[in-house]
Amino acid sequence: MAVGDEPWHDFVNVVGKIHIYTKEEWRRWPLSCLEQSPAVMEASSKSSPSGPDSSPTVLSI
């Protein structure tokens, strides 16, 4: 979600909690956990100052 995609109040009413995981944290999830998620997960291709593997995973719902 980019800034300005949705009105802030609509976003807050829909989303209860956001968890941001690194690629390493996401890879440690059990497969059964990923199969239960309704979100489509894709690895972020952006690099961060601390290295490409520390960029968060993007969740598209």
Phi, psi and omega in degrees: 000128178263155178301131179093353179296319182228149171300138186305316183296322176296318179298313181297324179292331182270321187263126178268322184203143178239130175247129177249120183246149171284167179299322180295318178296317181296321180294336180278351179294141175292148181303323181298326178293318180292326180291333181279342185283133177280353184278152172265125185251134177221142181286136177291137180264358181284142176267147176247167181301333182271003176123158184292334182281350182264003179288146183289160176275138181267129177252122178253119182249000000 
